[in-house]
Amino acid sequence: MRSLLVLSMAAATFALAQSTLIPALTTLQEEFGTDAAGVAWVLTGYLVTAAVFTPIMGRLGDMFGKRRLLVISLVAFAAGSALSALGSTLEVVVAGRVLQGVAGGVFPLCFGIIRDEFPREKVPSSIGLIASIAGIGGGIGIVGGGLLVDQASYHWIFWVAAALAVVSAVGAQLLVPESPVRSPGKVDLRGAAILSVGLVLPLFAVSRATTWGWTDSRLVALVLAGLAVLAVWYRVEARTAQPLADVETLRSPPILMTNVATFLVGFGMFGSFILVPQLAQSPESSGYGFGLDATQAGLLLLPGSLSMLVTGPFAGALAGRVGPRVPLVIGGALSTLGLVLLGVAHGSELQVLLFGCVLFTGIGFAFAAMPNLIVAAVRPDQTGEATGFNALVRSAGASLGSQAAASILAGSALAGTVVPQESGFTTAFLVMGGVAAVATAVSCVIPEPGRSRAGVGLAEELAATAPLAERPATLSRA
């Protein structure tokens, strides 16, 4: 129980950083005398670094010890938070955010520790809890960031993050046992460098989509260049004796299709993080907005976010009984329903709150199921690597979803104004709902894990440790 509490705090520390600065962007823009494109680097720098380090730290954890790398990640996060808190220029704040992003491996490292150290029967629900914190932190972060900006200053957003990271790092060192599972080898620096370039180019391009436009030649060129580099990375990794990532494992059907569903769910969730606060903060004179401040707007997301504290572990426990595909399908369906309802009925705060709860209940189910699907399909020594890529894919979907939502809203504004029309919100919610529906369809055809080419997964581990009379016939005969 102590270990789970520490791991939950570590995951929450990283998750909160994804959204606490969203209410402070306007303040930062005014503080540093920059424009929207300049202040966007506060988010972009963090996102790009986290995307690069998520699979790298997961792989290093498999090699050198998951607790050790978790502590290192949290220390780097604390240092980056302190740097941003002390920063008096935009460049220093961005530098701190980049250092924060080194902690991108927190989630895959937590998943690996749970798999290696927890009793087998508690693994699915524990992973479900940690996974759901990604969504919980996003919603609570918007509320907390709004409160700190309204009542104190943006500096306190970073000081609180630094304090949480220090406490989590000390707790991990003292209370979390080191994982005995190792995947010996050397660090694939060449693969890490190529992957970094391949991720940075398209993620940077997507972060500029609202400013440049989705059809801008610069954006298209950067995305195509990034995809080309990733294709080179895939070929290099396939020919590397000790690669950063086992591409054969990543392309096995359970993992590949789970990652596709993860990308689509992340798209819808973070799109809603943009849409709901902006809808709530739009002036009443617009005919649809509620005229709320940043804190009040964030509170509309709070009940739904907190619901994931229940749905995450419940979905994990359900995955342990019927397999993780079922809660993923349920989550995709509920997310689709919530987004569609928000698209067609968002005329009151109560409607937004209730339909948001439907959406986040679905996200809680989906987020709990996705890492359980990955864990069930890979060997213990591949846990950090495989879940690291899953977290990376979720971040990429979140980035694209956020920018897509912002672009749809910007495109709906009347000429000479910046206030979106109500039709922009309707379209954006329905687009997110359509993406969630595709995620549901993909989830329905994900192969049952445990017998993929990736090797012996958690499903077979559980069967192998069951009493002989309860084991499947194939394992009993073996």
C-alpha positions as CSV (number, residue, x, y, z in Angstrom):
1,M,0.0,0.0,0.0
2,R,2.8,2.4,0.8
3,S,4.5,1.7,-2.5
4,L,1.2,2.3,-4.4
5,L,0.7,5.6,-2.6
6,V,4.2,6.8,-3.5
7,L,3.8,5.7,-7.1
8,S,0.4,7.5,-7.3
9,M,2.0,10.7,-6.0
10,A,4.8,10.4,-8.6
11,A,2.4,9.9,-11.4
12,A,0.2,12.8,-10.2
13,T,3.2,15.1,-10.1
14,F,3.9,14.5,-13.7
15,A,0.3,14.5,-14.8
16,L,-0.5,17.8,-13.1
17,A,2.3,19.5,-15.1
18,Q,0.6,18.7,-18.3
19,S,-2.3,21.1,-17.6
20,T,-1.5,23.5,-14.6
21,L,0.0,26.1,-16.9
22,I,-2.9,26.2,-19.3
23,P,-4.8,28.9,-17.2
24,A,-1.5,30.8,-16.8
25,L,-0.7,31.2,-20.5
26,T,-2.3,34.6,-20.9
27,T,-0.5,35.8,-17.7
28,L,2.8,34.5,-19.0
29,Q,2.2,36.2,-22.3
30,E,1.6,39.6,-20.6
31,E,4.5,39.0,-18.1
32,F,7.1,38.5,-20.8
33,G,5.7,40.7,-23.5
34,T,5.5,37.9,-26.0
35,D,2.8,36.7,-28.4
36,A,0.8,33.5,-28.4
37,A,3.4,31.7,-30.6
38,G,6.1,32.6,-28.1
39,V,4.3,31.6,-25.0
40,A,3.3,28.3,-26.7
41,W,6.9,27.2,-26.2
42,V,6.1,26.8,-22.5
43,L,3.9,23.9,-23.5
44,T,5.8,22.7,-26.6
45,G,9.2,22.5,-24.9
46,Y,7.7,20.3,-22.1
47,L,5.7,18.1,-24.6
48,V,8.6,17.5,-27.0
49,T,11.1,16.6,-24.2
50,A,8.6,14.3,-22.5
51,A,7.8,12.6,-25.8
52,V,11.5,11.9,-26.4
53,F,12.3,10.8,-22.9
54,T,9.3,8.6,-22.2
55,P,10.5,5.6,-24.2
56,I,14.1,6.2,-23.3
57,M,13.6,6.3,-19.5
58,G,11.3,3.3,-19.8
59,R,14.1,1.3,-21.6
60,L,16.8,2.5,-19.1
61,G,14.6,1.4,-16.3
62,D,14.4,-2.1,-17.8
63,M,18.2,-2.1,-18.0
64,F,19.4,-0.4,-14.8
65,G,16.5,-0.6,-12.3
66,K,13.1,1.0,-12.5
67,R,13.1,2.6,-9.0
68,R,16.5,4.1,-9.7
69,L,15.3,5.7,-12.9
70,L,12.1,6.8,-11.3
71,V,14.0,8.7,-8.6
72,I,16.3,10.3,-11.3
73,S,13.2,11.3,-13.3
74,L,11.6,13.0,-10.3
75,V,14.9,14.8,-9.3
76,A,15.1,16.2,-12.9
77,F,11.5,17.3,-12.7
78,A,12.1,19.0,-9.3
79,A,15.2,20.8,-10.7
80,G,13.3,21.9,-13.8
81,S,10.4,23.2,-11.7
82,A,12.7,25.2,-9.5
83,L,14.4,26.7,-12.5
84,S,11.1,27.8,-14.0
85,A,9.9,29.2,-10.7
86,L,13.0,31.3,-10.4
87,G,12.9,32.3,-14.1
88,S,12.4,36.0,-14.9
89,T,12.5,35.6,-18.7
90,L,10.6,33.4,-21.0
91,E,13.7,31.6,-22.1
92,V,14.5,30.5,-18.5
93,V,10.9,29.3,-17.9
94,V,11.0,27.3,-21.1
95,A,14.4,25.8,-20.2
96,G,12.9,24.6,-16.9
97,R,9.9,23.1,-18.6
98,V,12.3,21.2,-20.9
99,L,14.1,19.8,-17.9
100,Q,10.7,18.9,-16.4
101,G,10.0,16.8,-19.5
102,V,12.8,14.4,-18.6
103,A,10.3,12.9,-16.2
104,G,8.3,11.5,-19.1
105,G,9.3,8.0,-18.0
106,V,7.4,8.3,-14.7
107,F,4.3,6.4,-16.0
108,P,6.1,3.4,-17.7
109,L,8.5,3.1,-14.7
110,C,5.5,3.0,-12.3
111,F,3.8,0.3,-14.4
112,G,7.0,-1.7,-14.4
113,I,7.5,-1.5,-10.7
114,I,3.9,-2.6,-10.1
115,R,4.3,-5.6,-12.4
116,D,7.6,-6.7,-10.9
117,E,6.8,-6.1,-7.2
118,F,3.0,-6.3,-6.5
119,P,1.1,-9.5,-6.0
120,R,-0.2,-10.8,-9.3
121,E,-3.8,-10.4,-8.4
122,K,-3.4,-6.7,-7.6
123,V,-1.5,-5.8,-10.7
124,P,-4.4,-4.9,-13.0
125,S,-6.3,-2.7,-10.5
126,S,-3.0,-1.0,-9.4
127,I,-2.1,-0.3,-13.0
128,G,-5.6,1.0,-13.6
129,L,-5.3,3.5,-10.8
130,I,-1.9,4.8,-11.9
131,A,-3.1,5.1,-15.5
132,S,-6.3,6.9,-14.6
133,I,-4.1,9.6,-12.8
134,A,-3.1,10.8,-16.3
135,G,-6.6,12.0,-16.8
136,I,-7.3,13.0,-13.2
137,G,-4.2,15.1,-13.1
138,G,-5.2,16.9,-16.4
139,G,-8.5,18.0,-15.0
140,I,-7.3,18.9,-11.5
141,G,-4.3,20.6,-12.9
142,I,-6.5,23.1,-14.7
143,V,-8.4,23.9,-11.5
144,G,-5.2,24.1,-9.4
145,G,-3.4,26.2,-12.0
146,G,-6.4,28.6,-12.2
147,L,-6.5,29.0,-8.4
148,L,-2.7,29.7,-8.1
149,V,-2.8,32.2,-10.9
150,D,-5.9,34.0,-9.6
151,Q,-4.8,34.0,-5.9
152,A,-1.0,34.0,-6.0
153,S,1.2,34.0,-9.1
154,Y,2.4,31.6,-11.8
155,H,5.6,31.1,-9.9
156,W,3.7,29.0,-7.3
157,I,2.6,26.6,-10.0
158,F,6.3,25.6,-10.3
159,W,7.1,25.7,-6.6
160,V,4.2,23.3,-5.8
161,A,5.4,21.0,-8.6
162,A,8.9,21.0,-7.2
163,A,7.7,20.2,-3.7
164,L,5.6,17.3,-4.9
165,A,8.5,15.9,-7.0
166,V,10.9,16.1,-4.0
167,V,8.5,14.3,-1.7
168,S,7.8,11.7,-4.4
169,A,11.5,11.1,-5.0
170,V,12.3,10.7,-1.3
171,G,9.3,8.4,-0.9
172,A,10.3,6.3,-3.9
173,Q,13.9,5.9,-2.6
174,L,12.8,4.9,0.9
175,L,9.6,3.0,0.5
176,V,9.6,1.5,-3.0
177,P,11.7,-1.7,-3.5
178,E,14.0,-1.9,-6.4
179,S,12.8,-4.1,-9.2
180,P,14.8,-7.4,-9.6
181,V,13.9,-7.7,-13.3
182,R,16.6,-6.5,-15.7
183,S,17.1,-6.5,-19.4
184,P,20.9,-6.3,-19.8
185,G,22.5,-4.5,-22.6
186,K,23.9,-1.1,-23.7
187,V,22.1,2.2,-24.3
188,D,21.2,2.6,-28.0
189,L,22.3,6.2,-28.3
190,R,22.0,6.1,-32.1
191,G,18.4,5.0,-31.9
192,A,17.6,7.5,-29.2
193,A,19.1,10.4,-31.3
194,I,17.2,9.3,-34.5
195,L,13.9,8.9,-32.5
196,S,14.3,12.3,-30.9
197,V,14.6,14.0,-34.3
198,G,11.7,12.0,-35.7
199,L,9.5,13.0,-32.8
200,V,10.5,16.7,-32.4
201,L,9.8,17.6,-36.0
202,P,6.1,16.6,-36.3
203,L,5.3,17.5,-32.7
204,F,6.8,21.0,-33.1
205,A,4.8,21.4,-36.4
206,V,1.6,20.3,-34.7
207,S,2.2,22.8,-31.9
208,R,2.3,25.6,-34.5
209,A,-0.8,24.5,-36.3
210,T,-3.0,27.2,-34.8
211,T,-0.6,29.9,-35.8
212,W,0.5,28.6,-39.2
213,G,-2.6,26.7,-40.3
214,W,-2.9,23.0,-41.1
215,T,-2.2,23.4,-44.8
216,D,0.9,25.6,-44.4
217,S,3.8,24.3,-46.4
218,R,6.1,24.5,-43.3
219,L,3.9,22.4,-41.2
220,V,3.4,19.8,-44.0
221,A,7.2,19.7,-44.7
222,L,8.1,19.2,-41.0
223,V,5.5,16.4,-40.5
224,L,6.7,14.6,-43.6
225,A,10.3,15.0,-42.6
226,G,9.5,13.6,-39.1
227,L,7.7,10.6,-40.6
228,A,10.6,9.9,-42.9
229,V,13.1,10.0,-40.0
230,L,10.8,7.7,-38.0
231,A,10.8,5.3,-40.9
232,V,14.6,5.4,-40.9
233,W,14.5,4.8,-37.1
234,Y,12.4,1.7,-37.6
235,R,14.8,0.2,-40.1
236,V,17.8,1.0,-38.0
237,E,16.2,-0.5,-34.8
238,A,15.2,-3.7,-36.7
239,R,18.9,-4.2,-37.6
240,T,20.4,-3.2,-34.2
241,A,21.5,-6.0,-31.9
242,Q,20.5,-4.2,-28.7
243,P,17.9,-1.6,-29.8
244,L,16.2,1.1,-27.9
245,A,12.9,-0.6,-28.7
246,D,12.2,-4.1,-30.0
247,V,10.2,-3.1,-33.1
248,E,9.0,-6.7,-33.6
249,T,7.3,-6.4,-30.2
250,L,5.8,-3.0,-31.0
251,R,4.3,-4.2,-34.2
252,S,2.7,-7.3,-32.7
253,P,-1.1,-7.0,-33.2
254,P,-2.2,-6.5,-29.5
255,I,0.4,-3.8,-28.9
256,L,0.1,-2.1,-32.3
257,M,-3.7,-1.9,-32.1
258,T,-3.7,-0.8,-28.5
259,N,-1.3,2.0,-29.3
260,V,-3.6,3.1,-32.2
261,A,-6.6,3.2,-29.7
262,T,-4.5,5.0,-27.2
263,F,-3.6,7.7,-29.7
264,L,-7.3,8.2,-30.6
265,V,-8.5,8.3,-26.9
266,G,-5.7,10.8,-26.0
267,F,-6.9,12.9,-29.0
268,G,-10.4,13.2,-27.6
269,M,-9.5,13.7,-24.0
270,F,-7.1,16.6,-24.4
271,G,-9.3,18.2,-27.0
272,S,-12.0,18.4,-24.3
273,F,-9.5,20.1,-21.9
274,I,-9.3,22.9,-24.5
275,L,-13.0,23.0,-25.4
276,V,-14.7,23.0,-22.0
277,P,-12.7,25.8,-20.3
278,Q,-13.0,28.0,-23.4
279,L,-16.7,27.4,-23.7
280,A,-17.2,28.2,-20.0
281,Q,-15.0,31.4,-20.2
282,S,-16.7,32.8,-23.3
283,P,-18.8,35.9,-22.5
284,E,-22.5,35.5,-22.0
285,S,-22.9,38.1,-24.8
286,S,-21.7,35.4,-27.2
287,G,-25.1,33.6,-26.7
288,Y,-23.6,30.4,-25.5
289,G,-20.8,31.1,-23.0
290,F,-21.1,31.2,-19.2
291,G,-18.7,34.1,-18.5
292,L,-16.8,32.2,-15.8
293,D,-13.2,32.9,-14.7
294,A,-10.4,30.4,-15.0
295,T,-11.0,28.7,-11.6
296,Q,-14.7,28.4,-12.1
297,A,-14.2,27.0,-15.6
298,G,-11.8,24.4,-14.3
299,L,-14.3,23.3,-11.7
300,L,-16.6,22.1,-14.4
301,L,-14.0,19.4,-15.2
302,L,-13.3,18.5,-11.6
303,P,-16.2,16.0,-10.9
304,G,-15.5,14.1,-14.1
305,S,-11.8,14.0,-13.3
306,L,-12.3,12.8,-9.8
307,S,-14.7,10.1,-11.0
308,M,-11.6,8.4,-12.5
309,L,-10.3,7.7,-9.0
310,V,-13.1,5.1,-8.9
311,T,-13.4,4.0,-12.5
312,G,-9.7,3.5,-13.0
313,P,-9.2,0.8,-10.3
314,F,-12.6,-0.7,-11.0
315,A,-11.7,-1.0,-14.7
316,G,-8.4,-2.5,-13.7
317,A,-10.1,-5.1,-11.5
318,L,-12.6,-5.8,-14.3
319,A,-9.6,-6.3,-16.7
320,G,-8.2,-8.9,-14.2
321,R,-11.5,-10.9,-14.5
322,V,-12.6,-10.6,-18.1
323,G,-9.5,-9.3,-19.8
324,P,-8.4,-5.7,-20.5
325,R,-10.1,-5.4,-23.9
326,V,-13.6,-5.2,-22.4
327,P,-13.0,-2.1,-20.2
328,L,-11.3,-0.5,-23.2
329,V,-14.4,-1.0,-25.4
330,I,-16.6,0.3,-22.6
331,G,-14.4,3.3,-22.1
332,G,-14.4,4.1,-25.8
333,A,-18.1,3.9,-26.0
334,L,-18.7,6.1,-23.0
335,S,-16.2,8.7,-24.2
336,T,-17.9,8.8,-27.6
337,L,-21.3,9.3,-25.9
338,G,-20.0,12.0,-23.6
339,L,-18.4,14.0,-26.5
340,V,-21.5,13.7,-28.7
341,L,-23.8,14.8,-25.9
342,L,-21.5,17.8,-25.3
343,G,-21.6,18.6,-29.0
344,V,-25.4,18.7,-29.2
345,A,-26.3,20.0,-25.7
346,H,-23.9,22.4,-23.9
347,G,-26.3,25.2,-23.1
348,S,-26.0,25.1,-19.3
349,E,-23.3,24.5,-16.8
350,L,-25.2,21.4,-15.5
351,Q,-25.2,19.8,-18.9
352,V,-21.5,20.4,-19.4
353,L,-20.8,19.0,-15.9
354,L,-23.0,15.9,-16.3
355,F,-21.9,15.0,-19.9
356,G,-18.3,15.7,-18.8
357,C,-18.7,13.1,-16.1
358,V,-19.9,10.6,-18.8
359,L,-16.8,11.5,-20.9
360,F,-14.3,11.1,-18.1
361,T,-15.8,7.9,-16.8
362,G,-15.2,6.5,-20.3
363,I,-11.6,7.9,-20.3
364,G,-11.0,6.3,-16.8
365,F,-12.0,2.9,-18.2
366,A,-9.9,3.4,-21.3
367,F,-6.8,4.6,-19.6
368,A,-6.9,1.8,-17.1
369,A,-7.3,-0.8,-19.8
370,M,-4.6,0.4,-22.2
371,P,-1.4,-0.2,-20.1
372,N,-3.0,-3.5,-18.8
373,L,-3.3,-4.6,-22.5
374,I,0.4,-3.7,-23.0
375,V,1.6,-5.4,-19.8
376,A,-0.4,-8.5,-20.6
377,A,1.3,-8.8,-24.0
378,V,5.0,-8.5,-23.2
379,R,7.6,-10.1,-21.1
380,P,8.5,-8.5,-17.7
381,D,11.8,-7.2,-19.0
382,Q,10.0,-5.3,-21.8
383,T,7.4,-3.6,-19.6
384,G,9.1,-0.2,-19.3
385,E,10.0,-0.1,-23.0
386,A,6.5,-1.1,-24.2
387,T,4.5,1.0,-21.8
388,G,6.9,3.9,-22.5
389,F,5.9,3.9,-26.1
390,N,2.2,3.6,-25.2
391,A,2.6,6.8,-23.0
392,L,4.4,8.5,-25.9
393,V,1.6,7.6,-28.3
394,R,-1.0,9.0,-25.8
395,S,1.0,12.3,-25.6
396,A,1.1,12.5,-29.4
397,G,-2.6,12.0,-29.6
398,A,-3.1,14.7,-26.9
399,S,-1.0,17.2,-28.8
400,L,-2.9,16.6,-32.0
401,G,-6.3,16.7,-30.3
402,S,-5.5,19.9,-28.5
403,Q,-4.4,21.6,-31.7
404,A,-7.2,20.3,-33.7
405,A,-9.8,21.6,-31.2
406,A,-8.1,25.0,-31.1
407,S,-7.9,25.2,-34.9
408,I,-11.6,24.4,-35.3
409,L,-12.6,27.1,-32.8
410,A,-10.2,29.6,-34.4
411,G,-11.7,28.8,-37.9
412,S,-15.2,29.4,-36.7
413,A,-14.6,33.0,-35.5
414,L,-16.2,35.8,-37.5
415,A,-13.8,38.0,-39.5
416,G,-12.2,40.6,-37.3
417,T,-13.0,38.8,-34.0
418,V,-11.4,36.1,-31.9
419,V,-14.6,34.8,-30.2
420,P,-15.6,31.5,-31.8
421,Q,-19.1,30.9,-32.9
422,E,-21.2,28.2,-31.1
423,S,-21.0,26.1,-34.3
424,G,-17.3,25.8,-33.7
425,F,-17.8,24.1,-30.3
426,T,-20.4,21.8,-31.8
427,T,-18.2,20.8,-34.6
428,A,-15.1,20.3,-32.4
429,F,-17.0,18.1,-29.9
430,L,-18.5,16.0,-32.6
431,V,-15.1,15.6,-34.3
432,M,-13.6,14.4,-31.0
433,G,-16.6,12.1,-30.6
434,G,-16.0,10.7,-34.1
435,V,-12.4,10.0,-33.2
436,A,-13.5,8.3,-30.0
437,A,-15.9,6.1,-32.0
438,V,-13.0,5.0,-34.2
439,A,-11.1,4.2,-31.1
440,T,-14.0,2.0,-29.9
441,A,-14.1,0.2,-33.2
442,V,-10.4,-0.5,-33.0
443,S,-10.7,-1.7,-29.4
444,C,-13.3,-4.3,-30.4
445,V,-10.8,-6.1,-32.7
446,I,-7.7,-6.0,-30.5
447,P,-6.5,-9.6,-30.1
448,E,-6.6,-11.0,-26.6
449,P,-3.1,-10.5,-25.1
450,G,-1.0,-13.2,-23.6
451,R,-0.2,-15.2,-26.8
452,S,1.3,-12.6,-29.0
453,R,4.7,-12.8,-30.7
454,A,5.9,-10.6,-27.9
455,G,6.4,-13.6,-25.6
456,V,4.9,-14.6,-22.3
457,G,2.7,-11.8,-21.0
458,L,0.9,-11.2,-17.8
459,A,-2.0,-13.4,-18.7
460,E,0.3,-16.4,-19.0
461,E,2.2,-15.4,-15.9
462,L,-1.1,-15.4,-13.9
463,A,-2.0,-18.8,-15.4
464,A,1.4,-20.2,-14.6
465,T,1.3,-19.2,-10.9
466,A,-2.3,-20.5,-10.4
467,P,-2.8,-23.8,-8.6
468,L,-2.2,-26.8,-11.0
469,A,-5.9,-27.7,-11.1
470,E,-6.8,-24.2,-12.3
471,R,-4.2,-23.9,-15.0
472,P,-5.1,-24.0,-18.7
473,A,-4.5,-27.4,-20.2
474,T,-1.7,-26.2,-22.5
475,L,0.3,-24.8,-19.5
476,S,-0.5,-27.9,-17.4
477,R,0.9,-30.2,-20.1
478,A,4.0,-28.0,-20.4
